[in-house]
């Protein structure tokens, strides 16, 4: 089981290097690690389990964040009903060798900025990203898939993809004016 102790923090060199492509078929060890990454996200969003193991809630985790420089990330994004109860997963997947094959010109950013399991501090500022993306990736068996994502799900996936390129979310923040809303930027 992956816990917060397994997640490396900003400043660690692995977070700034490009991850290597994954070859298929996967080794049993790599398969188990990928499944554990996804399990961490599910557990981190369960209040009881998160408290028991001291987990910070996360919706995405990239392999470089556990000091594994491979092109793998897991996402687990839930939808919620009107009362705020979990309804169903909007996107819950482990992605191998993901690549954006197209994206919109229009950009969006999260109104309150982004956070990261590898960054244990508040980093104020808007992180502009394409509103819509088309993504190609392989699943745990090596089968190719394409996804079309928009808004929050697209932001999460782009954040995790950045980890595979050695990019941190705050690299996208305007350093002189962190909350600058460039023309056409929509806030979510």
RASULRA-V620622 format. One record per residue. N is the residue number from 0. RES is the residue in one small letter. OMEGA is omega in whole degrees, 0 to 359 (none if undefined). Layout:
n->[N:N]
res->[RES:RES]
omega->[OMEGA:OMEGA]
This chain:
n->[0:1:2:3:4:5:6:7:8:9:10:11:12:13:14:15:16:17:18:19:20:21:22:23:24:25:26:27:28:29:30:31:32:33:34:35:36:37:38:39:40:41:42:43:44:45:46:47:48:49:50:51:52:53:54:55:56:57:58:59:60:61:62:63:64:65:66:67:68:69:70:71:72:73:74:75:76:77:78:79:80:81:82:83:84:85:86:87:88:89:90:91:92:93:94:95:96:97:98:99:100:101:102:103:104:105:106:107:108:109:110:111:112:113:114:115:116:117:118:119:120:121:122:123:124:125:126:127:128:129:130:131:132:133:134:135:136:137:138:139:140:141:142:143:144:145:146:147:148:149:150:151:152:153:154:155:156:157:158:159:160:161:162:163:164:165:166:167:168:169:170:171:172:173:174:175:176:177:178:179:180:181:182:183:184:185:186:187]
res->[x:x:x:x:x:x:x:x:x:x:x:x:x:x:x:x:x:x:x:x:x:x:x:x:x:x:x:x:x:x:x:x:x:x:x:x:x:x:x:x:x:x:x:x:x:x:x:x:x:x:x:x:x:x:x:x:x:x:x:x:x:x:x:x:x:x:x:x:x:x:x:x:x:x:x:x:x:x:x:x:x:x:x:x:x:x:x:x:x:x:x:x:x:x:x:x:x:x:x:x:x:x:x:x:x:x:x:x:x:x:x:x:x:x:x:x:x:x:x:x:x:x:x:x:x:x:x:x:x:x:x:x:x:x:x:x:x:x:x:x:x:x:x:x:x:x:x:x:x:x:x:x:x:x:x:x:x:x:x:x:x:x:x:x:x:x:x:x:x:x:x:x:x:x:x:x:x:x:x:x:x:x:x:x:x:x:x:x]
omega->[178:176:181:180:180:184:181:184:180:185:178:184:180:181:181:179:177:180:180:175:179:177:179:1:180:170:177:181:180:177:179:179:180:178:178:176:179:179:178:182:178:180:184:180:176:188:182:181:181:179:181:184:179:182:170:181:178:177:179:177:179:181:178:180:174:176:177:185:179:181:180:165:178:174:176:183:182:169:182:177:184:180:180:178:178:179:180:179:172:179:180:192:169:184:179:178:182:178:173:180:170:178:180:173:181:181:175:175:175:183:182:182:181:174:184:178:179:181:184:178:175:174:184:174:178:179:181:179:175:182:182:176:169:190:173:180:174:176:186:178:180:180:180:178:172:178:170:183:177:175:188:181:178:179:181:182:179:176:181:177:177:179:181:179:181:182:176:184:184:174:181:184:176:186:180:181:186:183:181:177:180:182:179:180:177:180:178:none]
